[in-house]
């Protein structure tokens, strides 16, 4: 009877505090490594906005990536991802993301105003949420990179349709998320560099999703077909950059993108194939699509290109195919797996951010170790076939991923 009304307040507080303590113990050393040892801008974290479902999650996700060739940045992320159905009440759903210097929360009232809809409100923000890492011609430009901090609010409406085939959910979303962004210099930002103006940014997003991909490192099965459109209005637009290479932010920017694909398990192995495509005719370098890297749980729609720096590629239009095949490294066990990865993208670049090739290929491989049923560690290598490096081509990236399911 008590369970049907949702958990009590003491249980709710305990469930929030315990994983938060675990998160801080694990991730604070990571944050220190990114900020002090590399003296570079930490990666932005845009974790998945999962569907409102009946699964309770408490995941700690972390990852780091660094180039083995070239001057690319050391990139890292880490966060606690928590979902709680029936939080305090039968029809209240909690979604929470806590990073060492960033927070994103959403409280959803399910079955309102109709039985097939829900309304969510949330707050978020923190340090480095709007940071910008600049690349030109495959080279990391420290002097033109800067940090950005923000505070945001959110209002969302969800509408569920009938399940296709009895198992694939359909969900529509409307989301408004106004924020205020403040930009600041990093230690390596050039003194002559003009920062973008601090500004209110009014954003909205609408889309429909069939199926979905669970927020796990290695889901056993998934299928998704989704289509999205976002619009953003920057109140204070203008020029920024070095005097000899000024860039400009736009007041109004729009993006449309889609994802289709799935993950399939057969004979003890897993195969996946995803196709992503997007167009952003009205855009600027701060709101363009960013492709590159192999940190798969850093964003809701990860645009992975193994062997390239994280977010190295500024795209106005693109399509991207990712395929992988994962299998036990030797038969009769389920602890150690090898995954082979392949990526290919066609890109129409943002002005001033062109690479020599518009077709970009990447390959990679990783070893994943199930240390326990709840802890997974991944070591990965990626080779960027068309990544420009040191007067030639060929990017080498190494990364490590960690997942703890509490």
Long-range contacts (C-beta under 8 A, 24 or more apart in sequence): 3-86, 4-90, 5-89, 5-90, 6-86, 6-87, 6-88, 6-89, 6-90, 6-92, 7-84, 7-86, 7-87, 7-88, 9-88, 12-84, 12-87, 12-88, 15-58, 15-82, 15-84, 16-82, 16-96, 18-406, 19-58, 19-60, 19-80, 19-82, 19-406, 20-80, 20-98, 22-60, 22-80, 22-404, 22-406, 23-60, 23-78, 23-79, 23-80, 23-98, 24-100, 26-60, 26-62, 26-78, 26-402, 26-404, 27-60, 27-62, 27-78, 27-79, 27-99, 27-100, 28-100, 30-62, 30-64, 30-76, 30-78, 30-100, 31-76, 31-78, 31-100, 31-101, 33-64, 33-74, 33-76, 34-64, 34-74, 34-75, 34-76, 37-74, 38-73, 38-74, 39-186, 39-187, 39-188, 40-73, 40-74, 40-75, 40-133, 40-142, 40-145, 40-186, 40-188, 41-73, 41-128, 41-131, 41-132, 41-133, 41-145, 41-146, 41-147, 41-186, 42-75, 42-76, 42-77, 42-101, 42-128, 42-131, 43-75, 43-76, 43-77, 43-295, 43-298, 43-310, 43-311, 44-128, 44-129, 44-130, 44-131, 44-298, 45-77, 45-79, 45-97, 45-99, 45-102, 45-129, 45-298, 45-299, 46-298, 46-299, 46-300, 47-79, 47-81, 47-97, 47-104, 47-215, 47-297, 47-298, 47-299, 47-300, 48-81, 48-213, 48-215, 48-297, 48-300, 49-95, 49-106, 49-173, 49-300, 50-83, 50-95, 50-212, 50-214, 50-215, 51-169, 51-171, 51-209, 51-212, 52-85, 52-93, 52-108, 52-110, 52-118, 52-158, 52-171, 53-83, 53-85, 54-85, 55-83, 55-85, 56-83, 56-84, 56-85, 57-81, 57-82, 57-83, 57-215, 57-405, 58-82, 58-405, 58-406, 59-215, 59-216, 59-403, 59-404, 59-405, 59-406, 60-402, 60-403, 60-404, 60-406, 61-217, 61-297, 61-401, 61-402, 61-403, 62-401, 62-402, 62-403, 63-295, 63-297, 63-298, 63-399, 63-400, 63-401, 63-402, 64-399, 64-400, 65-293, 65-294, 65-295, 65-310, 65-397, 65-398, 65-399, 65-400, 66-397, 66-398, 66-399, 67-309, 67-395, 67-396, 67-397, 68-396, 68-397, 68-398, 69-389, 69-390, 69-394, 69-395, 69-396, 70-138, 70-139, 70-140, 70-309, 70-387, 70-389, 70-390, 70-395, 71-139, 71-140, 72-140, 72-309, 72-312, 72-395, 72-397, 73-133, 73-140, 73-309, 73-310, 75-293, 75-295, 75-309, 75-310, 77-295, 77-298, 81-215, 93-118, 93-120, 95-120, 95-122, 97-124, 99-126, 101-126, 101-127, 101-128, 102-126, 102-127, 102-128, 102-129, 106-154, 106-156, 108-156, 108-158, 116-159, 116-160, 116-161, 117-157, 117-158, 117-159, 117-160, 118-157, 118-158, 118-160, 119-155, 119-156, 119-157, 119-158, 120-154, 120-155, 120-156, 120-157, 120-158, 121-153, 121-154, 121-155, 121-156, 122-153, 122-154, 122-156, 123-151, 123-152, 123-153, 123-154, 124-151, 124-152, 124-153, 124-154, 125-149, 125-150, 125-151, 125-152, 125-179, 126-150, 130-179, 130-181, 130-183, 132-285, 132-286, 133-310, 133-311, 134-285, 135-309, 135-311, 135-312, 135-313, 135-314, 135-353, 136-352, 136-353, 137-354, 137-355, 137-356, 137-388, 138-309, 138-312, 138-355, 138-387, 138-388, 138-389, 138-395, 139-388, 140-309, 142-186, 142-188, 142-189, 143-188, 143-189, 143-190, 143-193, 143-242, 144-189, 144-190, 144-193, 144-241, 144-242, 144-245, 145-186, 145-188, 145-189, 146-183, 146-184, 146-185, 146-186, 146-189, 146-193, 146-195, 147-183, 147-184, 147-185, 147-186, 148-181, 148-182, 148-183, 148-184, 149-181, 149-182, 149-183, 149-184, 150-179, 150-180, 150-181, 150-182, 151-179, 151-180, 152-177, 152-178, 152-179, 152-180, 153-177, 153-178, 153-179, 164-210, 168-210, 168-211, 168-223, 169-210, 169-211, 169-212, 170-208, 170-209, 170-210, 171-208, 171-209, 171-212, 172-206, 172-207, 172-208, 172-209, 173-205, 173-206, 173-207, 173-208, 173-209, 174-204, 174-205, 174-206, 175-204, 175-205, 175-206, 176-202, 176-203, 176-204, 177-203, 177-204, 177-205, 178-202, 178-203, 179-203, 190-242, 192-242, 192-243, 193-240, 193-241, 193-242, 194-239, 194-240, 194-241, 194-242, 194-243, 194-246, 195-240, 196-238, 196-240, 196-249, 196-286, 197-236, 197-237, 197-238, 197-240, 197-249, 198-236, 199-234, 199-235, 199-236, 199-237, 200-234, 200-235, 200-236, 201-232, 201-233, 201-234, 201-235, 202-232, 202-233, 202-235, 203-230, 203-231, 203-232, 203-233, 204-230, 204-231, 204-232, 205-229, 205-230, 205-231, 206-230, 211-262, 213-263, 215-297, 216-403, 217-296, 217-297, 217-368, 217-376, 217-378, 217-401, 217-403, 218-270, 218-326, 218-337, 218-368, 218-376, 219-263, 220-263, 220-265, 220-270, 221-262, 221-263, 221-264, 221-265, 222-262, 222-263, 223-261, 223-262, 223-263, 224-259, 224-260, 224-261, 224-262, 224-274, 225-258, 225-259, 225-260, 226-258, 226-259, 226-260, 227-256, 227-257, 227-258, 228-256, 228-257, 228-258, 229-254, 229-255, 229-256, 230-254, 230-255, 230-256, 232-287, 245-352, 247-284, 247-285, 247-352, 248-284, 249-284, 249-286, 249-287, 250-282, 250-283, 250-284, 250-287, 252-282, 253-280, 253-282, 253-283, 253-284, 253-287, 254-280, 254-281, 254-282, 254-283, 255-279, 255-280, 255-283, 255-287, 255-289, 256-280, 257-289, 257-301, 259-301, 261-322, 268-327, 268-328, 268-334, 269-325, 269-326, 269-327, 269-328, 270-324, 270-325, 270-326, 270-327, 271-323, 271-324, 271-325, 271-326, 272-322, 272-323, 272-324, 272-326, 273-321, 273-322, 273-323, 273-324, 274-321, 274-322, 274-323, 275-319, 275-320, 275-321, 276-301, 276-303, 276-318, 276-319, 276-320, 276-321, 276-322, 277-318, 277-319, 277-320, 278-315, 278-317, 278-318, 278-319, 279-316, 279-317, 280-315, 280-316, 280-317, 281-316, 283-316, 283-350, 284-350, 285-314, 285-350, 285-352, 285-353, 288-314, 288-315, 288-316, 288-350, 288-353, 289-314, 289-315, 289-316, 289-318, 290-314, 290-315, 291-315, 291-318, 291-320, 291-345, 291-347, 291-360, 293-397, 293-399, 294-341, 294-364, 294-380, 294-382, 294-397, 294-399, 295-399, 295-401, 296-401, 297-401, 297-403, 304-343, 305-343, 305-345, 305-360, 305-362, 305-384, 306-341, 306-343, 306-362, 306-363, 306-364, 306-380, 306-382, 306-383, 306-384, 306-397, 307-362, 307-363, 307-364, 307-382, 307-383, 307-384, 307-385, 307-387, 307-394, 307-395, 307-396, 307-397, 308-360, 308-362, 308-382, 308-384, 308-387, 308-395, 308-397, 309-387, 309-395, 309-397, 312-387, 313-345, 313-347, 313-349, 313-353, 313-355, 313-360, 314-349, 314-350, 314-353, 315-347, 315-348, 315-349, 315-350, 316-348, 316-349, 316-350, 317-347, 317-348, 318-345, 318-346, 318-347, 318-348, 319-345, 319-346, 320-344, 320-345, 321-345, 326-368, 329-367, 334-370, 335-369, 335-370, 336-367, 336-368, 336-369, 336-370, 337-367, 337-368, 338-365, 338-366, 338-367, 339-365, 339-366, 339-367, 339-368, 340-364, 340-365, 341-365, 341-366, 341-382, 355-386, 355-388, 356-386, 356-388, 356-393, 357-386, 359-386, 360-384, 360-385, 360-386, 360-387, 361-385, 361-386, 362-387, 362-395, 374-404, 374-405, 374-406, 375-402, 375-403, 375-404, 375-405, 376-401, 376-402, 376-403, 377-401, 377-402, 378-402
